[in-house]
C-alpha cells in the first residue's frame, strides 16, 4: 500500500509540475509543492479567507482508505476523491448531495467553478458524479484539527468539506471564495464549512 501511495504522489507531481513549463505554472498561479507546518497552514489559510478554527489538515490515512478500495469497481470514484481541489456538500444525515472537483469543471487559466451558474443556488447544482464512498462522518475521521479551537459541534442542516492547498495557488483561493459566496445563500446558521489542507499529501512527503 505504501508503494502505491508513493507512486500516486510521484505520478501526480510529475504530471502537475514536470509537464508544465514555468510560464504555464505562473499563468495558472501554481506553486512548487512543499511540506507545511500547522503554523504555515494557518498563515496560508488566513490569506485565503479561512479562520484558524475552521482549518484542518487532511490525514495521509485518507489516501490509504481511498486506494484500499477495489479499483475495478471504484476507479472513477477514487480518481475524484484524490483530486487536490474538492468541495463536498453533505445534508444533515451526512449524505453527499453536491460534489465538485477540479477535473470536472474545466477552464484556463482559471478553473471555472461556477460554469453554467451552478453556484448561483444553494446547495450548488451538482457537477461531479455522486457516490457513497465517504459520508460526512467517515470523511471527518480524516481531518486533523489545526488548533484546539478546531472542533465540530452544533446542529447544522448542511456540512461542507473543502480540500485546498497552497501549491494550487489562486485556484485554491478561487474555490474557497466561490464556496463562501455560495454559503451566503444558505439558511442563516445552518451551514458549517471545514477546510482540509492537502499540501502534505501532494508534496514530497515520506509515507
C-alpha positions in Angstrom: 0.0 0.0 0.0 2.8 2.4 0.9 4.5 1.8 -2.5 1.2 2.5 -4.2 0.9 5.8 -2.2 4.4 6.8 -3.3 3.6 6.0 -6.9 0.4 8.1 -6.7 2.2 11.2 -5.2 5.1 10.9 -7.7 2.8 10.5 -10.7 0.7 13.5 -9.6 3.8 15.6 -9.1 5.2 14.7 -12.4 2.0 15.4 -14.3 1.3 18.7 -12.5 4.8 20.1 -12.5 7.2 18.4 -14.9 4.8 18.7 -17.8 4.2 22.3 -17.1 6.6 25.0 -18.1 7.5 27.7 -15.6 5.4 30.1 -17.7 2.4 27.8 -17.7 2.6 27.4 -13.9 2.8 31.1 -13.5 -0.2 31.7 -15.8 -2.3 29.3 -13.8 -1.0 30.5 -10.4 0.5 27.2 -9.4 3.4 26.9 -7.0 6.0 24.3 -6.2 4.8 21.9 -3.6 6.3 21.9 -0.1 5.6 20.4 3.3 3.7 22.8 5.6 3.7 23.1 9.3 0.4 23.8 11.1 1.5 27.3 11.6 2.1 27.7 7.8 -1.3 26.1 7.1 -2.9 28.7 9.4 -1.0 31.5 7.8 -1.8 30.4 4.2 -5.4 29.8 5.2 -5.8 33.3 6.5 -4.6 34.7 3.2 -7.3 32.7 1.5 -10.0 33.8 4.0 -10.0 30.7 6.3 -10.5 31.2 10.0 -8.0 29.1 12.1 -10.8 27.4 14.0 -12.1 26.1 10.6 -8.7 24.8 9.5 -7.8 21.2 9.3 -5.1 19.0 7.7 -6.1 16.1 5.5 -4.6 12.9 7.1 -2.5 10.7 4.9 -4.6 7.8 6.0 -7.3 9.3 3.8 -5.3 8.4 0.7 -4.8 4.9 2.1 -8.5 4.5 2.6 -9.4 5.6 -0.9 -6.7 3.4 -2.5 -7.7 0.5 -0.4 -11.0 0.2 -2.3 -11.4 -2.2 -5.2 -10.3 -0.1 -8.2 -12.0 -2.5 -10.6 -15.3 -1.2 -9.1 -14.5 2.3 -7.8 -11.8 3.6 -10.2 -13.7 6.7 -11.2 -14.8 7.5 -7.7 -11.2 7.0 -6.4 -10.0 9.4 -9.1 -12.5 12.0 -7.9 -11.7 11.7 -4.2 -8.0 12.0 -4.9 -8.2 15.3 -6.7 -6.3 18.2 -5.0 -9.3 20.6 -5.1 -12.7 19.5 -4.0 -15.9 20.9 -2.4 -18.3 18.3 -0.9 -21.7 19.2 0.4 -23.5 16.9 2.8 -27.0 17.1 4.3 -27.8 16.8 8.0 -27.7 12.9 7.7 -24.2 13.1 6.3 -25.2 12.1 2.8 -23.3 13.7 -0.1 -25.6 15.9 -2.1 -23.4 18.1 -4.2 -19.8 17.4 -5.3 -17.3 19.5 -7.2 -13.7 18.5 -8.1 -11.1 20.3 -10.2 -11.1 17.8 -13.0 -14.8 18.2 -13.7 -15.0 22.0 -14.1 -12.5 22.9 -16.8 -11.3 26.4 -17.6 -8.0 28.1 -18.4 -6.1 29.9 -17.0 -8.6 29.7 -14.1 -10.9 26.8 -13.2 -14.5 27.8 -13.9 -16.2 26.6 -10.7 -19.4 28.4 -11.4 -19.7 27.3 -15.0 -23.3 27.3 -16.1 -24.1 29.2 -12.9 -24.2 26.0 -10.7 -23.1 28.0 -7.6 -25.9 30.6 -8.1 -28.2 28.4 -5.9 -27.8 26.6 -2.6 -26.9 23.8 -2.4 -25.0 24.2 -5.7 -26.1 22.2 -8.6 -24.1 19.0 -8.7 -21.1 18.9 -11.2 -19.5 15.5 -10.3 -20.9 12.1 -10.1 -22.2 11.5 -6.5 -21.2 8.4 -4.7 -21.4 6.8 -1.2 -17.7 6.1 -0.6 -17.5 8.7 2.1 -20.4 10.1 4.1 -19.6 13.1 6.3 -18.8 11.1 9.4 -16.3 8.9 7.6 -14.7 11.8 5.8 -14.4 13.8 9.0 -12.4 11.0 10.6 -9.5 12.0 8.2 -9.5 15.7 9.2 -6.8 16.7 11.7 -7.7 19.8 13.7 -5.0 22.6 13.3 -5.9 24.4 16.6 -7.5 23.4 19.8 -10.5 25.5 18.7 -11.0 23.4 15.6 -13.9 21.3 16.8 -17.2 20.3 15.4 -20.3 20.7 17.4 -23.7 22.1 16.6 -26.8 21.3 14.7 -26.4 22.1 11.1 -28.5 21.3 8.0 -25.6 21.4 5.7 -21.9 20.4 6.2 -19.2 21.3 3.6 -15.7 20.0 3.3 -13.3 21.9 1.1 -10.0 20.3 0.0 -7.5 23.1 -0.7 -3.7 23.6 -0.8 -1.0 26.2 -1.2 0.5 24.6 -4.4 -2.6 25.2 -6.4 -2.3 28.9 -5.6 -5.1 31.1 -6.8 -7.1 28.0 -8.0 -7.5 27.1 -4.3 -8.3 30.7 -3.4 -10.9 30.9 -6.1 -12.6 27.7 -4.9 -12.7 28.9 -1.3 -14.2 32.2 -2.4 -16.8 30.5 -4.5 -17.9 28.3 -1.6 -18.0 31.2 0.8 -20.1 33.3 -1.6 -22.4 30.4 -2.2 -22.8 29.8 1.6 -24.4 33.3 1.9 -27.4 31.7 0.1 -27.8 29.1 2.8 -30.2 29.5 5.7 -28.5 31.6 8.4 -26.7 29.5 11.0 -27.5 26.2 9.2 -24.2 25.6 7.4 -20.7 24.7 8.6 -17.6 24.6 6.4 -14.5 22.6 7.1 -11.3 23.5 5.2 -8.9 20.5 4.8 -5.4 21.4 3.6 -3.8 18.7 1.5 -0.3 20.1 0.8 1.4 17.4 2.9 -0.2 14.7 0.8 0.6 16.0 -2.6 4.1 17.4 -1.8 7.2 15.3 -1.4 6.1 13.7 1.8 7.5 10.5 3.1 4.9 7.8 3.7 
